[in-house]
Amino acid sequence: MLRRAAAAAEVLGWWVALTAVWTVLISSVDPLETAVGAAAALLAACAARGARRAAGGGLR
């Protein structure tokens, strides 16, 4: 249970950070751009967690 919470917190942290970067870098903030950026950030957050696990860091 603790591992799942830690994994969810890690993905959430990555997602928040990447969504914030996306929002700062786009020229106009409209709902569609925000939704696309949030979805892309979620995929990137999952990939970042997978890459960190593959490198041997953190909880398993």
All heavy atoms as TSV, in Angstrom:
chain	resi	resn	atom	element	x	y	z
A	1	MET	N	N	0.827	-1.196	0.000
A	1	MET	CA	C	0.000	0.000	0.000
A	1	MET	C	C	0.874	1.264	0.000
A	1	MET	O	O	0.585	2.203	-0.712
A	1	MET	CB	C	-0.913	-0.046	1.226
A	1	MET	CG	C	-1.863	1.087	1.308
A	1	MET	SD	S	-3.233	0.802	0.213
A	1	MET	CE	C	-4.306	2.052	0.722
A	2	LEU	N	N	1.930	1.232	0.802
A	2	LEU	CA	C	2.824	2.390	0.879
A	2	LEU	C	C	3.546	2.615	-0.446
A	2	LEU	O	O	3.749	3.754	-0.865
A	2	LEU	CB	C	3.830	2.197	2.015
A	2	LEU	CG	C	4.778	3.352	2.271
A	2	LEU	CD1	C	4.009	4.617	2.625
A	2	LEU	CD2	C	5.754	2.999	3.375
A	3	ARG	N	N	3.917	1.521	-1.129
A	3	ARG	CA	C	4.604	1.655	-2.416
A	3	ARG	C	C	3.701	2.294	-3.466
A	3	ARG	O	O	4.163	3.101	-4.269
A	3	ARG	CB	C	5.067	0.289	-2.913
A	3	ARG	CG	C	6.282	-0.206	-2.209
A	3	ARG	CD	C	6.789	-1.444	-2.879
A	3	ARG	NE	N	7.130	-2.402	-1.838
A	3	ARG	CZ	C	7.318	-3.671	-2.030
A	3	ARG	NH1	N	7.181	-4.179	-3.224
A	3	ARG	NH2	N	7.640	-4.463	-1.043
A	4	ARG	N	N	2.425	1.910	-3.459
A	4	ARG	CA	C	1.493	2.497	-4.426
A	4	ARG	C	C	1.298	3.979	-4.159
A	4	ARG	O	O	1.213	4.782	-5.090
A	4	ARG	CB	C	0.151	1.788	-4.369
A	4	ARG	CG	C	0.174	0.439	-4.998
A	4	ARG	CD	C	-1.191	-0.160	-5.051
A	4	ARG	NE	N	-1.102	-1.515	-5.571
A	4	ARG	CZ	C	-2.138	-2.225	-5.919
A	4	ARG	NH1	N	-3.348	-1.718	-5.799
A	4	ARG	NH2	N	-1.982	-3.438	-6.377
A	5	ALA	N	N	1.216	4.339	-2.891
A	5	ALA	CA	C	1.068	5.756	-2.541
A	5	ALA	C	C	2.304	6.543	-2.956
A	5	ALA	O	O	2.200	7.666	-3.465
A	5	ALA	CB	C	0.810	5.905	-1.044
A	6	ALA	N	N	3.478	5.955	-2.744
A	6	ALA	CA	C	4.721	6.625	-3.140
A	6	ALA	C	C	4.800	6.767	-4.657
A	6	ALA	O	O	5.222	7.815	-5.170
A	6	ALA	CB	C	5.925	5.854	-2.612
A	7	ALA	N	N	4.390	5.730	-5.377
A	7	ALA	CA	C	4.398	5.789	-6.848
A	7	ALA	C	C	3.418	6.847	-7.341
A	7	ALA	O	O	3.736	7.626	-8.243
A	7	ALA	CB	C	4.044	4.423	-7.426
A	8	ALA	N	N	2.232	6.893	-6.743
A	8	ALA	CA	C	1.238	7.892	-7.142
A	8	ALA	C	C	1.731	9.304	-6.841
A	8	ALA	O	O	1.547	10.217	-7.646
A	8	ALA	CB	C	-0.084	7.625	-6.431
A	9	ALA	N	N	2.372	9.472	-5.695
A	9	ALA	CA	C	2.901	10.794	-5.335
A	9	ALA	C	C	4.009	11.219	-6.295
A	9	ALA	O	O	4.086	12.395	-6.678
A	9	ALA	CB	C	3.413	10.779	-3.903
A	10	GLU	N	N	4.839	10.277	-6.701
A	10	GLU	CA	C	5.921	10.601	-7.637
A	10	GLU	C	C	5.361	11.020	-8.992
A	10	GLU	O	O	5.767	12.042	-9.555
A	10	GLU	CB	C	6.847	9.396	-7.810
A	10	GLU	CG	C	7.984	9.669	-8.763
A	10	GLU	CD	C	8.896	8.483	-8.961
A	10	GLU	OE1	O	8.682	7.423	-8.331
A	10	GLU	OE2	O	9.834	8.625	-9.758
A	11	VAL	N	N	4.409	10.249	-9.503
A	11	VAL	CA	C	3.807	10.585	-10.798
A	11	VAL	C	C	3.068	11.917	-10.696
A	11	VAL	O	O	3.150	12.750	-11.603
A	11	VAL	CB	C	2.873	9.455	-11.286
A	11	VAL	CG1	C	2.069	9.895	-12.494
A	11	VAL	CG2	C	3.683	8.213	-11.627
A	12	LEU	N	N	2.368	12.137	-9.598
A	12	LEU	CA	C	1.655	13.405	-9.404
A	12	LEU	C	C	2.630	14.582	-9.381
A	12	LEU	O	O	2.378	15.619	-10.003
A	12	LEU	CB	C	0.842	13.370	-8.117
A	12	LEU	CG	C	0.058	14.639	-7.796
A	12	LEU	CD1	C	-1.019	14.886	-8.852
A	12	LEU	CD2	C	-0.548	14.551	-6.413
A	13	GLY	N	N	3.744	14.422	-8.696
A	13	GLY	CA	C	4.748	15.489	-8.649
A	13	GLY	C	C	5.305	15.811	-10.021
A	13	GLY	O	O	5.421	16.990	-10.403
A	14	TRP	N	N	5.650	14.761	-10.772
A	14	TRP	CA	C	6.134	14.969	-12.136
A	14	TRP	C	C	5.070	15.642	-12.990
A	14	TRP	O	O	5.361	16.549	-13.761
A	14	TRP	CB	C	6.527	13.637	-12.786
A	14	TRP	CG	C	7.915	13.199	-12.498
A	14	TRP	CD1	C	8.299	12.164	-11.715
A	14	TRP	CD2	C	9.116	13.778	-13.015
A	14	TRP	NE1	N	9.662	12.068	-11.705
A	14	TRP	CE2	C	10.191	13.032	-12.498
A	14	TRP	CE3	C	9.387	14.845	-13.862
A	14	TRP	CZ2	C	11.511	13.341	-12.806
A	14	TRP	CZ3	C	10.702	15.138	-14.168
A	14	TRP	CH2	C	11.745	14.385	-13.634
A	15	TRP	N	N	3.814	15.172	-12.849
A	15	TRP	CA	C	2.731	15.719	-13.662
A	15	TRP	C	C	2.525	17.204	-13.387
A	15	TRP	O	O	2.381	17.999	-14.311
A	15	TRP	CB	C	1.443	14.931	-13.416
A	15	TRP	CG	C	0.291	15.478	-14.192
A	15	TRP	CD1	C	0.048	15.316	-15.526
A	15	TRP	CD2	C	-0.752	16.307	-13.698
A	15	TRP	NE1	N	-1.098	15.993	-15.883
A	15	TRP	CE2	C	-1.610	16.609	-14.776
A	15	TRP	CE3	C	-1.055	16.822	-12.443
A	15	TRP	CZ2	C	-2.737	17.404	-14.629
A	15	TRP	CZ3	C	-2.185	17.606	-12.302
A	15	TRP	CH2	C	-3.012	17.885	-13.398
A	16	VAL	N	N	2.515	17.576	-12.123
A	16	VAL	CA	C	2.329	18.985	-11.757
A	16	VAL	C	C	3.460	19.834	-12.330
A	16	VAL	O	O	3.221	20.898	-12.923
A	16	VAL	CB	C	2.230	19.141	-10.223
A	16	VAL	CG1	C	2.344	20.594	-9.803
A	16	VAL	CG2	C	0.927	18.541	-9.709
A	17	ALA	N	N	4.690	19.373	-12.168
A	17	ALA	CA	C	5.835	20.141	-12.656
A	17	ALA	C	C	5.813	20.274	-14.177
A	17	ALA	O	O	6.011	21.375	-14.725
A	17	ALA	CB	C	7.133	19.486	-12.202
A	18	LEU	N	N	5.537	19.178	-14.875
A	18	LEU	CA	C	5.540	19.219	-16.337
A	18	LEU	C	C	4.366	20.019	-16.889
A	18	LEU	O	O	4.506	20.717	-17.898
A	18	LEU	CB	C	5.541	17.796	-16.892
A	18	LEU	CG	C	6.828	17.007	-16.624
A	18	LEU	CD1	C	6.632	15.541	-16.969
A	18	LEU	CD2	C	7.993	17.607	-17.393
A	19	THR	N	N	3.215	19.937	-16.235
A	19	THR	CA	C	2.071	20.745	-16.654
A	19	THR	C	C	2.369	22.230	-16.457
A	19	THR	O	O	2.010	23.064	-17.298
A	19	THR	CB	C	0.797	20.338	-15.887
A	19	THR	OG1	O	0.537	18.949	-16.138
A	19	THR	CG2	C	-0.394	21.148	-16.318
A	20	ALA	N	N	3.032	22.563	-15.367
A	20	ALA	CA	C	3.402	23.960	-15.129
A	20	ALA	C	C	4.364	24.464	-16.196
A	20	ALA	O	O	4.205	25.585	-16.711
A	20	ALA	CB	C	4.020	24.109	-13.743
A	21	VAL	N	N	5.337	23.649	-16.559
A	21	VAL	CA	C	6.284	24.039	-17.617
A	21	VAL	C	C	5.540	24.245	-18.933
A	21	VAL	O	O	5.767	25.222	-19.649
A	21	VAL	CB	C	7.411	22.997	-17.767
A	21	VAL	CG1	C	8.231	23.236	-19.016
A	21	VAL	CG2	C	8.298	23.011	-16.537
A	22	TRP	N	N	4.644	23.322	-19.267
A	22	TRP	CA	C	3.860	23.447	-20.501
A	22	TRP	C	C	3.071	24.751	-20.508
A	22	TRP	O	O	3.054	25.477	-21.490
A	22	TRP	CB	C	2.913	22.256	-20.612
A	22	TRP	CG	C	1.988	22.312	-21.789
A	22	TRP	CD1	C	0.787	22.947	-21.861
A	22	TRP	CD2	C	2.205	21.742	-23.073
A	22	TRP	NE1	N	0.224	22.789	-23.103
A	22	TRP	CE2	C	1.073	22.054	-23.867
A	22	TRP	CE3	C	3.216	20.997	-23.633
A	22	TRP	CZ2	C	0.953	21.631	-25.183
A	22	TRP	CZ3	C	3.079	20.567	-24.940
A	22	TRP	CH2	C	1.972	20.889	-25.702
A	23	THR	N	N	2.423	25.050	-19.396
A	23	THR	CA	C	1.597	26.257	-19.304
A	23	THR	C	C	2.437	27.519	-19.480
A	23	THR	O	O	2.003	28.478	-20.117
A	23	THR	CB	C	0.850	26.293	-17.964
A	23	THR	OG1	O	0.091	25.091	-17.835
A	23	THR	CG2	C	-0.087	27.472	-17.870
A	24	VAL	N	N	3.632	27.516	-18.935
A	24	VAL	CA	C	4.513	28.678	-19.063
A	24	VAL	C	C	4.998	28.845	-20.501
A	24	VAL	O	O	5.129	29.968	-20.993
A	24	VAL	CB	C	5.709	28.545	-18.092
A	24	VAL	CG1	C	6.789	29.551	-18.404
A	24	VAL	CG2	C	5.241	28.686	-16.660
A	25	LEU	N	N	5.230	27.741	-21.191
A	25	LEU	CA	C	5.833	27.819	-22.512
A	25	LEU	C	C	4.856	28.053	-23.659
A	25	LEU	O	O	5.286	28.465	-24.741
A	25	LEU	CB	C	6.647	26.547	-22.792
A	25	LEU	CG	C	7.878	26.359	-21.905
A	25	LEU	CD1	C	8.563	25.050	-22.235
A	25	LEU	CD2	C	8.844	27.520	-22.077
A	26	ILE	N	N	3.562	27.790	-23.458
A	26	ILE	CA	C	2.624	28.012	-24.561
A	26	ILE	C	C	2.276	29.493	-24.641
A	26	ILE	O	O	2.322	30.219	-23.667
A	26	ILE	CB	C	1.346	27.152	-24.433
A	26	ILE	CG1	C	0.583	27.440	-23.142
A	26	ILE	CG2	C	1.673	25.686	-24.551
A	26	ILE	CD1	C	-0.723	26.694	-23.021
A	27	SER	N	N	1.918	29.916	-25.854
A	27	SER	CA	C	1.675	31.347	-26.052
A	27	SER	C	C	0.287	31.767	-25.594
A	27	SER	O	O	0.112	32.868	-25.090
A	27	SER	CB	C	1.873	31.707	-27.522
A	27	SER	OG	O	0.983	30.958	-28.320
A	28	SER	N	N	-0.712	30.912	-25.791
A	28	SER	CA	C	-2.067	31.271	-25.359
A	28	SER	C	C	-2.645	30.106	-24.562
A	28	SER	O	O	-2.576	28.959	-24.982
A	28	SER	CB	C	-2.952	31.562	-26.567
A	28	SER	OG	O	-3.098	30.405	-27.355
A	29	VAL	N	N	-3.195	30.420	-23.420
A	29	VAL	CA	C	-3.757	29.396	-22.553
A	29	VAL	C	C	-5.250	29.282	-22.850
A	29	VAL	O	O	-6.033	30.151	-22.485
A	29	VAL	CB	C	-3.529	29.732	-21.065
A	29	VAL	CG1	C	-4.109	28.654	-20.181
A	29	VAL	CG2	C	-2.045	29.909	-20.786
A	30	ASP	N	N	-5.629	28.227	-23.571
A	30	ASP	CA	C	-7.046	27.957	-23.786
A	30	ASP	C	C	-7.324	26.520	-23.323
A	30	ASP	O	O	-6.380	25.748	-23.100
A	30	ASP	CB	C	-7.468	28.203	-25.235
A	30	ASP	CG	C	-6.764	27.311	-26.239
A	30	ASP	OD1	O	-6.640	26.101	-25.980
A	30	ASP	OD2	O	-6.351	27.820	-27.293
A	31	PRO	N	N	-8.566	26.148	-23.145
A	31	PRO	CA	C	-8.886	24.832	-22.571
A	31	PRO	C	C	-8.314	23.647	-23.349
A	31	PRO	O	O	-7.831	22.688	-22.747
A	31	PRO	CB	C	-10.415	24.803	-22.574
A	31	PRO	CG	C	-10.830	26.228	-22.530
A	31	PRO	CD	C	-9.773	26.967	-23.297
A	32	LEU	N	N	-8.349	23.698	-24.676
A	32	LEU	CA	C	-7.830	22.583	-25.469
A	32	LEU	C	C	-6.323	22.435	-25.287
A	32	LEU	O	O	-5.818	21.327	-25.098
A	32	LEU	CB	C	-8.182	22.766	-26.942
A	32	LEU	CG	C	-7.724	21.632	-27.859
A	32	LEU	CD1	C	-8.344	20.305	-27.422
A	32	LEU	CD2	C	-8.071	21.941	-29.302
A	33	GLU	N	N	-5.596	23.545	-25.349
A	33	GLU	CA	C	-4.142	23.501	-25.145
A	33	GLU	C	C	-3.803	22.977	-23.753
A	33	GLU	O	O	-2.867	22.215	-23.579
A	33	GLU	CB	C	-3.534	24.900	-25.322
A	33	GLU	CG	C	-3.480	25.348	-26.741
A	33	GLU	CD	C	-2.071	25.323	-27.297
A	33	GLU	OE1	O	-1.129	24.993	-26.568
A	33	GLU	OE2	O	-1.936	25.632	-28.478
A	34	THR	N	N	-4.574	23.394	-22.753
A	34	THR	CA	C	-4.338	22.936	-21.388
A	34	THR	C	C	-4.596	21.442	-21.269
A	34	THR	O	O	-3.823	20.722	-20.636
A	34	THR	CB	C	-5.226	23.714	-20.403
A	34	THR	OG1	O	-4.962	25.109	-20.567
A	34	THR	CG2	C	-4.957	23.324	-18.981
A	35	ALA	N	N	-5.657	20.953	-21.889
A	35	ALA	CA	C	-5.977	19.521	-21.837
A	35	ALA	C	C	-4.905	18.689	-22.541
A	35	ALA	O	O	-4.481	17.647	-22.025
A	35	ALA	CB	C	-7.340	19.272	-22.467
A	36	VAL	N	N	-4.467	19.142	-23.698
A	36	VAL	CA	C	-3.422	18.425	-24.427
A	36	VAL	C	C	-2.125	18.429	-23.629
A	36	VAL	O	O	-1.441	17.405	-23.517
A	36	VAL	CB	C	-3.214	19.039	-25.832
A	36	VAL	CG1	C	-1.968	18.487	-26.493
A	36	VAL	CG2	C	-4.436	18.781	-26.701
A	37	GLY	N	N	-1.783	19.562	-23.060
A	37	GLY	CA	C	-0.571	19.649	-22.248
A	37	GLY	C	C	-0.634	18.772	-21.019
A	37	GLY	O	O	0.343	18.109	-20.657
A	38	ALA	N	N	-1.783	18.719	-20.363
A	38	ALA	CA	C	-1.946	17.873	-19.178
A	38	ALA	C	C	-1.831	16.398	-19.539
A	38	ALA	O	O	-1.211	15.614	-18.810
A	38	ALA	CB	C	-3.276	18.162	-18.508
A	39	ALA	N	N	-2.407	16.016	-20.669
A	39	ALA	CA	C	-2.314	14.619	-21.108
A	39	ALA	C	C	-0.874	14.254	-21.471
A	39	ALA	O	O	-0.379	13.176	-21.100
A	39	ALA	CB	C	-3.235	14.382	-22.294
A	40	ALA	N	N	-0.201	15.128	-22.185
A	40	ALA	CA	C	1.191	14.875	-22.548
A	40	ALA	C	C	2.079	14.829	-21.303
A	40	ALA	O	O	2.995	14.011	-21.204
A	40	ALA	CB	C	1.686	15.949	-23.508
A	41	ALA	N	N	1.787	15.695	-20.341
A	41	ALA	CA	C	2.562	15.705	-19.102
A	41	ALA	C	C	2.342	14.425	-18.310
A	41	ALA	O	O	3.279	13.912	-17.675
A	41	ALA	CB	C	2.184	16.919	-18.256
A	42	LEU	N	N	1.135	13.865	-18.344
A	42	LEU	CA	C	0.875	12.604	-17.647
A	42	LEU	C	C	1.668	11.466	-18.271
A	42	LEU	O	O	2.265	10.652	-17.559
A	42	LEU	CB	C	-0.621	12.285	-17.650
A	42	LEU	CG	C	-1.029	11.006	-16.926
A	42	LEU	CD1	C	-0.608	11.054	-15.459
A	42	LEU	CD2	C	-2.514	10.783	-17.056
A	43	LEU	N	N	1.686	11.413	-19.591
A	43	LEU	CA	C	2.492	10.388	-20.266
A	43	LEU	C	C	3.973	10.545	-19.939
A	43	LEU	O	O	4.677	9.563	-19.676
A	43	LEU	CB	C	2.282	10.462	-21.779
A	43	LEU	CG	C	0.920	10.021	-22.280
A	43	LEU	CD1	C	0.788	10.316	-23.769
A	43	LEU	CD2	C	0.692	8.558	-22.003
A	44	ALA	N	N	4.452	11.774	-19.959
A	44	ALA	CA	C	5.857	12.032	-19.648
A	44	ALA	C	C	6.175	11.711	-18.193
A	44	ALA	O	O	7.260	11.220	-17.882
A	44	ALA	CB	C	6.206	13.479	-19.963
A	45	ALA	N	N	5.237	11.967	-17.283
A	45	ALA	CA	C	5.441	11.655	-15.863
A	45	ALA	C	C	5.562	10.151	-15.656
A	45	ALA	O	O	6.419	9.690	-14.895
A	45	ALA	CB	C	4.295	12.222	-15.032
A	46	CYS	N	N	4.716	9.383	-16.335
A	46	CYS	CA	C	4.808	7.919	-16.237
A	46	CYS	C	C	6.121	7.420	-16.832
A	46	CYS	O	O	6.749	6.507	-16.282
A	46	CYS	CB	C	3.613	7.279	-16.931
A	46	CYS	SG	S	2.053	7.558	-16.091
A	47	ALA	N	N	6.543	8.017	-17.928
A	47	ALA	CA	C	7.814	7.636	-18.538
A	47	ALA	C	C	8.989	7.991	-17.631
A	47	ALA	O	O	9.948	7.221	-17.521
A	47	ALA	CB	C	7.974	8.324	-19.892
A	48	ALA	N	N	8.920	9.124	-16.966
A	48	ALA	CA	C	9.994	9.537	-16.056
A	48	ALA	C	C	10.104	8.566	-14.883
A	48	ALA	O	O	11.203	8.187	-14.474
A	48	ALA	CB	C	9.752	10.952	-15.546
A	49	ARG	N	N	8.955	8.141	-14.341
A	49	ARG	CA	C	8.974	7.174	-13.243
A	49	ARG	C	C	9.539	5.840	-13.726
A	49	ARG	O	O	10.356	5.219	-13.058
A	49	ARG	CB	C	7.583	6.965	-12.671
A	49	ARG	CG	C	7.629	5.990	-11.524
A	49	ARG	CD	C	6.330	5.869	-10.773
A	49	ARG	NE	N	6.535	5.074	-9.585
A	49	ARG	CZ	C	6.570	3.738	-9.580
A	49	ARG	NH1	N	6.421	3.070	-10.688
A	49	ARG	NH2	N	6.769	3.084	-8.457
A	50	GLY	N	N	9.130	5.408	-14.904
A	50	GLY	CA	C	9.651	4.162	-15.452
A	50	GLY	C	C	11.147	4.221	-15.703
A	50	GLY	O	O	11.877	3.254	-15.422
A	51	ALA	N	N	11.617	5.340	-16.210
A	51	ALA	CA	C	13.054	5.503	-16.456
A	51	ALA	C	C	13.844	5.487	-15.162
A	51	ALA	O	O	14.926	4.882	-15.087
A	51	ALA	CB	C	13.301	6.795	-17.222
A	52	ARG	N	N	13.302	6.135	-14.131
A	52	ARG	CA	C	14.001	6.151	-12.843
A	52	ARG	C	C	14.047	4.744	-12.253
A	52	ARG	O	O	15.065	4.326	-11.719
A	52	ARG	CB	C	13.325	7.111	-11.876
A	52	ARG	CG	C	14.144	7.323	-10.601
A	52	ARG	CD	C	13.347	7.993	-9.516
A	52	ARG	NE	N	12.098	7.353	-9.219
A	52	ARG	CZ	C	11.979	6.225	-8.503
A	52	ARG	NH1	N	13.036	5.619	-8.034
A	52	ARG	NH2	N	10.796	5.708	-8.262
A	53	ARG	N	N	12.956	4.012	-12.369
A	53	ARG	CA	C	12.941	2.633	-11.854
A	53	ARG	C	C	13.897	1.751	-12.629
A	53	ARG	O	O	14.571	0.900	-12.077
A	53	ARG	CB	C	11.529	2.066	-11.916
A	53	ARG	CG	C	10.633	2.664	-10.839
A	53	ARG	CD	C	9.359	1.905	-10.711
A	53	ARG	NE	N	9.650	0.533	-10.339
A	53	ARG	CZ	C	8.802	-0.475	-10.434
A	53	ARG	NH1	N	7.603	-0.275	-10.920
A	53	ARG	NH2	N	9.143	-1.682	-10.066
A	54	ALA	N	N	13.958	1.939	-13.964
A	54	ALA	CA	C	14.861	1.140	-14.782
A	54	ALA	C	C	16.316	1.424	-14.455
A	54	ALA	O	O	17.168	0.543	-14.565
A	54	ALA	CB	C	14.598	1.422	-16.260
A	55	ALA	N	N	16.590	2.642	-14.022
A	55	ALA	CA	C	17.960	3.013	-13.658
A	55	ALA	C	C	18.327	2.488	-12.274
A	55	ALA	O	O	19.474	2.608	-11.853
A	55	ALA	CB	C	18.125	4.521	-13.701
A	56	GLY	N	N	17.353	1.946	-11.562
A	56	GLY	CA	C	17.636	1.349	-10.265
A	56	GLY	C	C	17.483	2.259	-9.084
A	56	GLY	O	O	17.950	1.954	-8.001
A	57	GLY	N	N	16.792	3.369	-9.231
A	57	GLY	CA	C	16.636	4.302	-8.115
A	57	GLY	C	C	15.310	4.142	-7.402
A	57	GLY	O	O	14.319	3.731	-7.976
A	58	GLY	N	N	15.294	4.407	-6.131
A	58	GLY	CA	C	14.051	4.498	-5.364
A	58	GLY	C	C	13.407	3.198	-4.990
A	58	GLY	O	O	14.013	2.141	-5.029
A	59	LEU	N	N	12.132	3.281	-4.611
A	59	LEU	CA	C	11.355	2.125	-4.169
A	59	LEU	C	C	11.041	1.197	-5.321
A	59	LEU	O	O	10.900	1.609	-6.448
A	59	LEU	CB	C	10.040	2.589	-3.538
A	59	LEU	CG	C	10.133	3.441	-2.284
A	59	LEU	CD1	C	8.744	3.946	-1.908
A	59	LEU	CD2	C	10.715	2.657	-1.152
A	60	ARG	N	N	10.895	-0.052	-5.028
A	60	ARG	CA	C	10.488	-1.034	-6.044
A	60	ARG	C	C	9.213	-1.588	-5.618
A	60	ARG	O	O	8.547	-2.309	-5.525
A	60	ARG	CB	C	11.541	-2.097	-6.209
A	60	ARG	CG	C	12.795	-1.482	-6.794
A	60	ARG	CD	C	13.730	-2.562	-7.273
A	60	ARG	NE	N	14.877	-1.941	-7.824
A	60	ARG	CZ	C	15.104	-1.848	-9.124
A	60	ARG	NH1	N	14.264	-2.317	-9.980
A	60	ARG	NH2	N	16.169	-1.269	-9.550
